[in-house]
Amino acid sequence: MANTAQAKKRARQALARRAHNMSLRSRLRTAIKKVRKAIATGDKAAAQAVFRESQRVIDSIADKKIIHKNAAARYKSRLSAAIKAL
């Protein structure tokens, strides 16, 4: 456990930052699941609409460096390919 005041503050900040990052990562996973669910229904138009909304979420989380920009690109590419395959 932290002994100095500075170390205690850093520990508090790390906990708050971790909670915030976890909520953002959860938002990302939910957005991806929504697109996959729309793809599973087989409705291409609906899947494209959900994909457009989720692209914003994926990009914003990559901008905040919660995930790497290449990981975000990979998610978008794979989801887009799945929609095109419908």
N, C-alpha and C positions, 0 to 999 in steps of 0.2 A: 504494500500500500504506500501511497505517496506520503512523504514526510514534510516537505516544504510547502509553503503557501502556493508557490508557482506550480508545483507538481500537482497539487490538489485541484487547482483551477483547470489545468490542462486535462486532468482526468474527467472533470465535470463537462468540459467542452467536448471531449471525445465522445462521451455518452450521448450528449445532445446531438452531435453531428452524426453519430451512428444511427440513432433513431430516425433522424431526418432522411439519411441515405437509404435506410431500410424501407421507409414509406415510399420514396421515389422508385426504388427497385420493384416494389410491390405493384405500383402503378404501371410500370413497364410490363411486368409479367401479365397483368390483367389485360392490358391493351393487346398484347400478342395473343392471349387466349381468346379474346373476342373475335379477332380476325380468323383464327383457326376454327372457331365454332361456326362463323359465317361461311367459311369455305366448306365445312362438313355438311352444311345444309344444301349446298349445291347451287345456291342463288348467286350468280356472278355479280349482278348489279349491287346487291346488298353487301357482298364481300368487298367490292371495290369501295363502297361508301365507308364501311367500317375501317378499311385499310387506310383511306385518306385521313381519317381522324387519328388513327393510331400512329401514323407517320410523324405527326406533330409531337406526340408524346415521346416517341423513340428519339427523335432529333433533339428535343429539349433535354432529355436525360443524358444524351451523349455530350451536349454542350456543357452540362454541369459536371462532366467527367465522372459520372457514376458508372458508366460503361465506356469502353473505348469506342472511338468513332468508327473504327473498322468493324467492330461487333455490331454496332447499330446498322451499318451498311449491309452487313451479312443478314441480319434479321429482316430488313426491308426487302432485300433481294430474294430471299427464300420465300417470303410471304407473297411477293409479287409474282414469282414463278408459279407458285401454287394456284394463285388466282387465274393466271393465264392458262394453266392446264385444265381449268374447268370447261 
